[in-house]
Every structure is written in C-alpha cells, then in structure tokens.
Amino acid sequence: MSQIKNIAVLTSGGDSPGMNAGIRAVIRTGIYHGLTMYGVRRGYDGLVNNEIEAMDAKSVANIIQRGGTVLKTARSDEFRTYEGRQRAYENLKTFGIDALVVIGGDGTFTGASKFIEEFDIPIIGMPGTIDNDLAGTDFTIGYDTAINTVVDAVDKIRDTAESHDRVFVVEVMGRDSGLIALRSGISTGAEAVLIPELNVDYDAIMKRLDKSRSNKSSRIIIVAEGDKEGGLVVADKIKENFPHYDVRVSILGHIQRGGKPTCMDRVLASRLGVAAVEGLLEGRRGEMAGLICGQVEYTPFEKAIKHIKQVNTNLTRIVEILSL
Ligand code: F6P
C-alpha cells in the first residue's frame, strides 16, 4: 500500500503540443486512485514561488485538444540554486504534497534529479519536448504534432517553390537534434537534410542539387536549427556555387511548438500520464515513463538525458536515394 496521498504535476522548459493531454491524464489518474491532486503553475518557478493549486477532474475538462500548457511553463533560474530548491521543498510540504510528476525535456529532468538527490521527494517524469531528443522513449510528447506542422508548412513552400522554379532552404527546430529535420525531410521529399549529428558534405549536396535539376524545378533543403551553420549560411553557399539559382530561406520558428496535438501525441500523453502516477504508487522515483515498441518502460533520469539518440542512417540514406 503506497504512502503517497497527494501528487502535484508541472510542465517545464519549452512547451509542446500534448502537454495538456498529459496534465489531464495525471490529474484524472490520481483522482481515480483516490488521491488529492495539485497543479503547479510556471514549472519550477511556481514551485519556488508557491504557485500551487488543487485540481479536480473538472479543472482538466476540455483541454485534451489544446496546444500549449494550461499550467504554463518556464525555465527557472531560482530552482538552479540550492536555496530555491529548498523553498520549493518547503512549499510542497506546506501543501502536504508527497510526490511530483514533471513533464518536460532534459533540463526538466536534470532539475528533478538534483531535487531528489537533496530532498526526499519521489518524482516521475514524462517526456514533453518537440525535439524527440530523450532516450527511454521512441517518441516524446509533441514531436508528432511538430513534424506534421513542418510537413504542412513545407508542402505549402513547395507549391510556391515549384511555381517559381526556386530552391528553398527551410530551417526547422532542433537545438541539438536533427530528428525533426530528418522525418519531415523524408515526408516532404526534400532534396537534402542537414542535421547537427552528421558532418555536412557540401560537395555531395551541391552535386545532388545540380543533378536533380533535370528532374524537378523546385528543390527543398531542410536544415535543423542546431546545424553548425544554419539556414542562412547554407543558402549563401548554394548561391556561391550556383549564382543563377533563385534561392529563398524560410525559418519556420515557433509555429512548430504550437497547435492542436495529433492523435498520436494525445494517446502517448494519456498513456504516459497514467504510467507516471501508477509508477509513483508502485514506489518508483527518479525515472521517466516512456514508450518503447508500444510498451511503457521506465528509464532513470540520468539515462534519459544522456540521450544522443543514434541517428538512423537508414533514414539519411532514404533522403539521398529518393532525392534524384
Ligand atoms: O522545445 C525545444 C526547442 O524547440 C528547441 O528546438 C529550440 O531551440 C528551443 O526549444 C527554443 O526555445 P525557446 O524559444 O523557448 O528558448
């Protein structure tokens, strides 16, 4: 029989579509198991500054389909200090909260690990980031929606690129990871994809661009934000090599973080929300609930953060083969 009676949930770091579905799942699973549930506003900042409120089943009604996070999110400087974490712990104790669910990415889990190390508080994480850059889960909450947003945008760019016989360099999000670029590149028929995990062979890309010219009038190069050079520099290099090409750059930016979550993200968030609360009740702590090959798995925070998901070279090869 678990000692846990009161659980709080927060979202932290960059928001991602599906976080609301995750909050809803956590709150309702807790209530289903007879617990008292709380929400913390503005991530760890809210923990430090006591922005904690009780939540019931009704307070999460009609949010499963909404992007963003109703609890709001932040990157907290105060929580990075010991004094900040101590205040956060005292606030939790004042409310009688004996466990936490945190939804976010690597920064969120780094903070959670430190908090557990210093204070006696069980925490389970849920992977919420559009970047998909965590180990211990095949997909993070928000990634599917983000790549579908990119696909939708690039399809539109393709229409105008085709009409004007242009080359478009499209920069997508992914500070340290090319996973958004890679999948969206394959599904939009991009002629090349540049990602931070791989060194760019500019000669090969220029040859590919030149070669594909006889088969198509528009060409799309997808560049991950974390690529060493970024979209503008890549466009300049193309212009240097082919001054006669009509080149444009489109930086998609934060539209990739918003919007209604896809069915995939809603189901993923719902499954992991149930797993997070039930994991705590089973006595788990310091782990992230993820989905691997369709099954819920728990991975220690340290392992989830030290991700470097191997880039699937089958996927980069597919871009090359199909770019003819
Ligand atoms: O959510 C992850 C991410 O989208 C990164 O790919 C990107 O670099 C970063 O967030 C930007 O976040 P912000 O604008 O909130 O600093």
Residues whose N, C-alpha, C, O or C-beta is under 5 A from the ligand:
A	BS01	F6P	G14 D15 I130 D131 M173 G174 R175
